[in-house]
Amino acid sequence: MKAVTIITGASSGLGREFALQLARRAASNPPPAGQTREIWLLARRKELLEGLEGEIRAIPGAPEPRSFPSNLSGKEGLAAFTGILASENSSAGEGLRIETLVNNAGFGTYGPFADTDLARQLDMIDLNVYALTGICHAALPFLGKGSRIINVASLASFAPLGNFAVYGATKAYVLSFSLALAAELADSGVFVSALCPGPVDTEFAAVASNGARKKVVDGKSPRAVVAHCLRQADRGRRIALMAPKWKIKAFLSRFVGRYAFARHTYLHEKRPSAPLQG
Ligand SMILES: NC(=O)c1ccc[n+]([C@@H]2O[C@H](COP(=O)([O-])OP(=O)(O)OC[C@H]3O[C@@H](n4cnc5c(N)ncnc54)[C@H](OP(=O)(O)O)[C@@H]3O)[C@@H](O)[C@H]2O)c1
C-alpha cells in the first residue's frame, strides 16, 4: 500500500508550510511494514516545488516528496489532478490511499467588484471553488478510515466583505461545503476540517493587489497558523481559527447584519490594487 499526502498550492505560504510540517510529523511516525509513503506537492511554479522537495528530502525519515507542477484551475486543472491520481494509482500495484489531502491552492483579488478584471474573478471561482470541490470528489475513492481532508477557507468565510466580494463568497462556500462534507463522511472515519485564517504573512497580498501591496498587513506566521490547524485537527476540531481576535470576529459576525458588514468593509476597509499587467 502506498499512502500519500497531497498538498495543493505547496509552492509558497501556507501550502509550503503544510508540506514541511506534515513531512516532519510523518518522519517521527514511521509507516507500518509494507507501506510506503509519499508527499505530493502541487502548484504551478516547478522550481519552487523542486526546492521544497530538496528541503523535505533533508528531513530524516520523511516521506518521498514528489512535485506535480500543474495549473489546478477549472476544468483543465481538475482533469490534470484526476489524471495524476489515475496514473499513479495504476502504477502503484499495491494500491493507493490518501492519508491527508490539503486543499490549499487559492487566491484573492482586492478592490470593488466593478473595478476588478472579470476574467481574474472568474478564475478565482475556478480555483477556490471548482477545483477544490472536484479534487475532494476525485479523492473520495482513495480515502478510508483515518484519512483527513483539510480545506483552506478564511476568516472571510464568515461574512460578506465589500472590496473582497467574490473572494469572500468563495471562502464562504469552502467553509459551508467542508462542514457538510465532514458530516457526510464522519461515519466512514474520514475527518474533514476547515482552516479559517485571518491575515497570514504569505504572497497573498502581493497576488491579490497585483503588486500594489507587498505584504499582508498584520500577518501571522504561516508556521504558527499551520501548526495550530494540525493540532486542532488532531483534537477533532472541524474549524481552525487561531488568533483570539479572529475567533472574536467570527463570533461577532453572527450578530452584525450581513449587509451592514459588507457595507462597512466597503466604506472603511480599502484594499489597494494595481492594474493587471499583460
Ligand atoms: N494569507 C492570508 O492572509 C490568507 C488568509 C485566509 C486564507 N488564505 C488562503 O490560504 C490559501 C493559501 O494562500 P497563501 O496565503 O499561502 O498565499 P500564497 O503564498 O499566494 O500561496 C498560494 C498558493 O496557491 C498556488 N496557486 C495559485 N494559483 C494556482 C493555480 N491556478 N494552480 C495551482 N496552484 C495555484 C500558488 O502556487 P503557484 O503560484 O506556484 O501556482 C501558491 O502555492 C489560499 O486558499 C488563501 O485564500 C490566506
The ligand as a Gaussian input file, in Angstrom:
#p B3LYP/6-31G(d) Opt

LIG

0 1
 N       -2.502000      34.814000       3.599000
 C       -3.682000      35.146000       4.090000
 O       -3.832000      36.213000       4.702000
 C       -4.833000      34.177000       3.940000
 C       -5.940000      34.368000       4.792000
 C       -7.008000      33.494000       4.667000
 C       -6.979000      32.461000       3.763000
 N       -5.902000      32.303000       2.937000
 C       -5.928000      31.193000       1.983000
 O       -4.760000      30.421000       2.143000
 C       -4.509000      29.685000       0.943000
 C       -3.036000      29.764000       0.618000
 O       -2.706000      31.105000       0.316000
 P       -1.394000      31.817000       0.881000
 O       -1.830000      32.852000       1.826000
 O       -0.410000      30.811000       1.309000
 O       -0.925000      32.610000      -0.426000
 P        0.254000      32.329000      -1.461000
 O        1.565000      32.435000      -0.757000
 O       -0.023000      33.247000      -2.603000
 O        0.030000      30.817000      -1.908000
 C       -0.965000      30.433000      -2.835000
 C       -0.608000      29.081000      -3.392000
 O       -1.615000      28.698000      -4.336000
 C       -0.966000      28.309000      -5.544000
 N       -1.798000      28.579000      -6.708000
 C       -2.319000      29.773000      -7.100000
 N       -2.964000      29.631000      -8.263000
 C       -2.848000      28.318000      -8.628000
 C       -3.305000      27.558000      -9.736000
 N       -4.015000      28.102000     -10.739000
 N       -2.999000      26.230000      -9.784000
 C       -2.252000      25.669000      -8.791000
 N       -1.813000      26.329000      -7.712000
 C       -2.108000      27.642000      -7.630000
 C        0.314000      29.142000      -5.583000
 O        1.301000      28.486000      -6.373000
 P        1.753000      28.873000      -7.851000
 O        1.686000      30.372000      -7.964000
 O        3.142000      28.318000      -7.927000
 O        0.790000      28.156000      -8.739000
 C        0.719000      29.098000      -4.124000
 O        1.426000      27.912000      -3.850000
 C       -5.422000      30.291000      -0.123000
 O       -6.523000      29.430000      -0.324000
 C       -5.881000      31.600000       0.507000
 O       -7.134000      32.002000       0.037000
 C       -4.829000      33.138000       3.012000

